[in-house]
Amino acid sequence: MTRSDRWIGSLFFLFGLFVVWQASKLEFASSYGAGSGFFPYWLGVATIILAAVVGISAWRTPSGADTTTAPHLSKEKIAAFLALLAFVFTVESVGFILAFTCLSAFLLKLEGESWLRALSVSSASGIGFYLFFVRLLSVTLPIGPLGF
């Protein structure tokens, strides 16, 4: 942990408190289930807990014991960034599900998986994402020329 982790933990702790405070002003439950304040409240609580873990760990570690190394840009990181950028700019034209499937296949291949495994896992992820979010939850996502 570095000295900056002390600041990060403290700031996220305060941010989590602010989120919980604001979410407590919203409806926590309604007649159909969770209200508009349910998820922000619990996300704020989770932020507080994780920020406390980071902050306490940073304060317990001596400030001179910086064991981190400077990050470097590798070809894989640049390729992943460019793939995410391509995803953002093509999601409207090809559809979310197809763009998500292609992105996940590319990232899996970038991590060293075989093409067979990358394509099968990303296809299963795309189908599962479609069934869960589009069919079950009726979430409106960008639709491509293939209809999904």
N, C-alpha and C positions, 0 to 999 in steps of 0.2 A: 504494500500500500504506500502511496505517496502522500505528501502533504496536501496536494490538491484533493485527495479523497476526503480529507477532513471537511473541506469547504463543500464539496459535492454532497456528502452525506448530510451536512447541516442544512444546505439549501433545499435539498429534496425533502428533508424532514419538515421544514417550514412549508414547502409547497404542498405536501400531503396533509398537513394540518389545515391549510387554506381550503383544499379540495373537500375535506371532510366537513369543515364549517359551512361551506357553500352548499354542499349536497344535503346537509341536514335541514336546509330551508326548503328543499323540494319534497315532493310526495314520495314516501318510502315504499308504500304498498297501495295498490288500488284493487278495484273489484275484479279485474282480469289478471292480476298477478303483480309482478314487480313494477313499482312506480318509477318515475323519472329520476328519483334520487337514489335508487337502490344500487345500481352499478357504480356511479361516481363515488358514492360513500365507501363501498368496499374496495374500490381501486385506490382511493385515498388512504384507507387503512393499510392496504398492502404496500403502498408507497412509503408510509411511515415506518412500517416494520423493516422493509428492505433498506431504507435510508439509515435507520438506527443500526442495523447490522454493519453497513459500510462505515458509518461514522465511528462506531465503537471499535471496530477492527483497526481503523486508521489511527485512532487515538491510543490504542494499546501498543501499536507498533512504533518503535522509535523513529523520529523524523529523518534521521540519517541513514536508516536502513532501507533505502530505495533500491529495490531489486528488479525494477522494470527496465526494459531496454527501449530505446527509441524505435518507434514504428518505422517500417520502410515500405515503400511501394513495390509490390511484386507484380509480375505479369498476370497472376491469377486475380489479385485484388483489382487491378485495372479492368480486366475482362469482366469480373463480376459487376463492377460499377457501370461499365458500358452496357451490360445486359440489363441491369435495372433501369438504366436510362432508356434503352430501347423498349422495354416493357411499358414505361410511362407514356412514351410517345406513340406506341402502336396499339395500346389497349382499346382505344375507341374504335379503331378501324377493323381489327381482327376479332374483337370480343374478349371479355375478361377471361373466360375459361380457357380458351385456346392460348392466349398470351401467358396465363399463369402456368399452364402445362408446359409450354415451350421454355419458359424461364426456369421452372424447377428442373426440367430435363437438362438444360444447359448447366445449371449450377451443380447438379449431381455429377455430371460428366466432368466438370471442372474440379470436383473433389476427388476424382479418380475412379469413379464407378464405371462399370462397363456400359456400353450403349444399351444393351438389352435390359439391364437392371435400371438404368436411368430412365429409359422410355417406359418401362412397365410401372415403376414407382410413380413417375410423374403423371402417367395416364390414369392410374388408380386414384391419385390425389385429385386430378382434375374432375374425374367422374364423381368422386366422393364430395368434392366441393360443390359441384353442380347439384347433386341430389340433396345435400344438406341445406345449402343456402338458397338456391333458386327454387327447388321443388318443395322442400319442407318448410322453410321459413319465409318463402316468397320475397326474397331480397331482389331488388331490381339492379341488375348489373349490365354493363355495356354488352350489347349483342353484336356479334360479327356476321359476316355474310353466310356462315354455316348455320345460323339460327341459335347459337349458344355462346 
